[in-house]
Amino acid sequence: MVIRQLSVSLDNVPGTLSTVSEILGREGVNIRAISVADTSDISTVRFVVDDPAKAINILTGSGYHPKETDVLAVETPDHPGGMNAMLKPLKAAGINVHYLYPHLGRINNNAIVILGVDRTEEAQKILTQNWVNTLGKEVYSL
């Protein structure tokens, strides 16, 4: 099951991420997972929120240009080497992992990671065939 990730590009100056957080928080949107990658001028912020449609409207109305991407939320064993339960089947299938970052919640005492890959639908099938649990919309409320 795929979920929706939002991303925005922000000027790499003090306070820009705080402003986005404030705007979303003021309107009742909760960030459930977040990743920030920077260059000297721009930061790319990827996040999963509890209400993607509402967040898009809020961000667009505030002058940002959010991008939506399909990603996977994957239950990952929380022990040394646990991520390989998910990474090895993807490697064997030739699926490239572009990025991953942690979700702030947990399920069944396991970690949750947000996974961006080059072939999302195929990756979901491969993971399911290898007994790796992918989460759907429930990840927005964990």
Summary of the structure (lengths in Angstrom):
residues: 142
radius of gyration: 15.6
end to end distance: 15.7
largest distance: 44.7
contacts: 422
relative contact order: 0.22
helix: 31%
strand: 40%
